[in-house]
Structures are given as structure tokens and as C-alpha cells.
């Protein structure tokens, strides 16, 4: 009469053990994935910083002025050629 109860409790114990092992495995897998994503985020932040520096260099006033003078033949206007329009 108690045998089915013991079998049921044993099966519940085995199922609980398997569930615990599975959740620990899943937790470790997700932790490894999280660490990989953190490393990827850090690499992207480093690249973003480098890109910001590169953009600052390429958009520097001196570089733009040099290109305007050399490639486009532009020059700064003389003071007499500047017209101030006041609405």
C-alpha cells in the first residue's frame, strides 16, 4: 500500500534533481553568453571612441580650410567684401 507512495515520491525526487541540474546548466550557459556580450559591448564602445576621434580629426577646421584652399581654390573674403545683412 505504501509502495506507490514511495515510487511517486522517488519519481518526484528524481524530477526535482533533474530540474535543478537543468536550471543550473541553463544559468551557467546564460552567464557565459552574458560575459561574451559584455566583451562585445566593450569592444564596440572602444571602436565608437576611435570613430569619434577620427571624425573630429577629419572635420577639423584647419583640414577643411586647407581642402577649401587647395582643391576648391577658395579664399577668405577681404573685410571690404563682407556685407552684413540685418533684417
C-alpha positions in Angstrom: 0.0 0.0 0.0 2.9 2.4 0.7 4.8 1.3 -2.3 3.0 3.5 -4.9 3.6 6.5 -2.5 7.3 5.7 -2.2 7.6 5.3 -6.0 5.7 8.6 -6.5 8.0 10.4 -4.0 11.1 8.8 -5.6 10.0 10.0 -9.1 9.3 13.5 -7.7 12.7 13.5 -6.1 14.4 12.4 -9.4 12.4 15.0 -11.4 13.3 17.7 -8.9 17.0 16.7 -9.1 16.9 16.8 -12.9 15.1 20.2 -12.9 17.8 21.6 -10.5 20.6 20.3 -12.7 18.9 21.7 -15.9 18.4 25.1 -14.3 22.0 25.3 -13.1 23.2 24.3 -16.6 21.0 27.0 -18.2 22.2 29.6 -15.7 25.8 28.8 -16.5 25.1 29.0 -20.2 23.3 32.3 -19.9 26.2 33.7 -17.7 28.7 32.7 -20.4 26.6 34.4 -23.1 26.3 37.5 -20.9 30.0 37.7 -20.5 30.5 37.3 -24.2 28.0 40.2 -24.8 29.7 42.4 -22.3 33.1 41.9 -24.0 31.4 42.6 -27.4 29.8 45.8 -25.9 33.2 46.9 -24.5 34.8 46.4 -27.9 32.1 48.4 -29.6 32.5 51.2 -27.1 36.2 51.3 -27.8 35.5 51.4 -31.6 33.0 54.2 -31.1 35.6 56.2 -29.2 38.1 55.7 -32.0 35.4 56.7 -34.6 34.6 59.9 -32.7 38.3 60.8 -32.6 38.6 60.1 -36.3 35.5 62.2 -37.1 37.0 65.1 -35.0 40.2 64.9 -37.0 38.5 64.7 -40.4 36.1 67.6 -39.5 38.8 69.8 -38.0 38.6 73.4 -39.1 42.2 73.5 -40.3 41.7 70.5 -42.5 38.5 71.8 -44.0 40.1 75.2 -44.7 43.1 73.5 -46.3 40.9 71.5 -48.6 38.9 74.6 -49.5 42.0 76.5 -50.4 43.8 73.7 -52.2 41.1 71.8 -54.0 38.4 74.4 -54.5 40.5 77.5 -54.7 38.5 79.3 -52.1 39.9 82.2 -50.1 38.8 84.3 -47.2 37.0 87.4 -48.3 38.5 90.8 -47.6 36.9 92.9 -45.0 35.6 95.3 -47.6 33.8 92.4 -49.4 31.9 91.3 -46.3 28.2 92.5 -46.3 26.2 92.4 -43.1 22.5 91.9 -43.6 20.3 92.9 -40.7 16.6 92.1 -41.0 
